[in-house]
Amino acid sequence: MKVISLSDMEKIPVTMQDAAGVCKQLPLSAADGSPVFSFRVFTIEPGGHTPYHTHPFEHMNFIIEGSGELVQENGDKIALKKGDFALVLPDELHQYRNSSASESFIMICAVPKEYE
């Protein structure tokens, strides 16, 4: 078993091309012996965003703080707020954006352990 506080996890800047103001924490992962999933936590600062991207696996998100948007392939934006869940299926083009001028947008992202 493992128990860890998110506040004890290092925030690692996301350096992917076209990412801005994003940090990642990895509280539970394959390195901990997880047989299926890794839990990542992304903090997106005001005005920040993930790259507009796809990947060959689904990911499930839970918004733990702030508000933001999930941008779809057609450009439509889905508003997200604390307490919302979002599912992005394999190969769906998407981007997460912080829509707040003053608050961080923080979400848990569960992915297959091979893609942490």
C-alpha positions as CSV (number, residue, x, y, z in Angstrom):
1,M,0.0,0.0,0.0
2,K,1.0,3.6,-0.5
3,V,-0.5,6.8,1.0
4,I,0.9,10.2,0.0
5,S,-0.3,13.7,0.2
6,L,-0.5,15.7,-3.0
7,S,1.2,18.6,-1.2
8,D,4.3,16.3,-0.7
9,M,4.6,15.7,-4.5
10,E,7.1,17.6,-6.6
11,K,5.5,19.7,-9.4
12,I,7.3,19.1,-12.7
13,P,6.8,21.6,-15.5
14,V,5.3,20.1,-18.6
15,T,7.6,20.9,-21.5
16,M,5.6,19.4,-24.4
17,Q,5.5,21.7,-27.4
18,D,2.5,24.1,-27.2
19,A,2.0,23.6,-23.5
20,A,1.9,26.8,-21.4
21,G,1.7,27.2,-17.6
22,V,1.2,23.5,-16.9
23,C,2.8,21.3,-14.1
24,K,2.4,17.6,-13.5
25,Q,2.6,15.5,-10.3
26,L,2.6,11.7,-10.3
27,P,1.3,10.5,-6.9
28,L,0.4,6.9,-7.9
29,S,2.1,5.1,-10.8
30,A,3.7,1.9,-12.1
31,A,6.7,2.8,-10.0
32,D,4.5,2.2,-7.0
33,G,3.5,-1.2,-8.3
34,S,0.2,-0.2,-9.7
35,P,-0.9,-3.0,-12.1
36,V,-3.2,-1.0,-14.4
37,F,-3.5,2.8,-13.9
38,S,-1.4,5.8,-13.1
39,F,-2.9,8.9,-11.5
40,R,-1.4,12.2,-12.7
41,V,-2.4,15.6,-11.3
42,F,-2.1,18.6,-13.6
43,T,-2.1,22.2,-12.5
44,I,-2.8,24.7,-15.2
45,E,-2.1,28.3,-14.2
46,P,-4.4,31.2,-15.3
47,G,-4.1,31.6,-19.1
48,G,-2.3,28.2,-19.4
49,H,-3.2,25.2,-21.5
50,T,-2.1,21.8,-22.5
51,P,-1.1,21.1,-26.1
52,Y,-3.9,20.4,-28.6
53,H,-3.2,16.7,-29.0
54,T,-4.3,13.1,-29.3
55,H,-3.0,9.8,-27.9
56,P,-3.9,6.1,-28.4
57,F,-5.4,5.6,-24.9
58,E,-8.4,7.0,-23.0
59,H,-8.0,9.2,-20.0
60,M,-10.4,10.0,-17.2
61,N,-10.3,13.3,-15.4
62,F,-11.7,14.7,-12.2
63,I,-11.5,18.5,-11.6
64,I,-10.4,19.2,-8.0
65,E,-10.0,23.0,-8.1
66,G,-10.8,25.9,-10.3
67,S,-12.5,26.1,-13.7
68,G,-11.5,25.5,-17.3
69,E,-12.4,24.3,-20.7
70,L,-12.1,21.1,-22.7
71,V,-11.5,22.0,-26.3
72,Q,-12.8,19.5,-28.8
73,E,-11.7,18.6,-32.3
74,N,-14.4,20.8,-33.9
75,G,-13.3,23.8,-31.7
76,D,-16.3,23.6,-29.4
77,K,-15.4,24.2,-25.7
78,I,-17.0,22.3,-22.8
79,A,-16.9,24.2,-19.5
80,L,-15.4,22.4,-16.6
81,K,-15.5,23.2,-12.9
82,K,-14.6,21.7,-9.5
83,G,-16.4,18.4,-9.1
84,D,-16.8,17.6,-12.8
85,F,-15.6,14.4,-14.5
86,A,-14.4,14.2,-18.1
87,L,-13.6,11.3,-20.4
88,V,-11.4,11.6,-23.4
89,L,-11.5,8.6,-25.7
90,P,-8.5,7.2,-27.6
91,D,-7.4,9.4,-30.6
92,E,-9.8,12.3,-29.7
93,L,-8.1,15.6,-30.4
94,H,-8.4,17.7,-27.3
95,Q,-6.9,20.5,-25.2
96,Y,-7.5,21.6,-21.6
97,R,-7.5,25.4,-20.9
98,N,-7.6,27.4,-17.7
99,S,-10.5,29.9,-18.2
100,S,-9.8,31.8,-14.9
101,A,-7.9,35.0,-14.6
102,S,-6.8,34.3,-11.1
103,E,-7.2,30.7,-10.0
104,S,-5.3,27.5,-10.9
105,F,-7.2,24.8,-12.7
106,I,-6.2,21.4,-11.1
107,M,-7.3,18.0,-12.3
108,I,-6.6,14.3,-11.6
109,C,-5.9,12.4,-14.8
110,A,-6.1,8.6,-14.8
111,V,-4.3,6.8,-17.6
112,P,-3.0,3.3,-18.3
113,K,0.3,2.9,-16.4
114,E,2.3,2.6,-19.6
115,Y,1.5,6.2,-20.5
116,E,2.2,8.1,-17.3
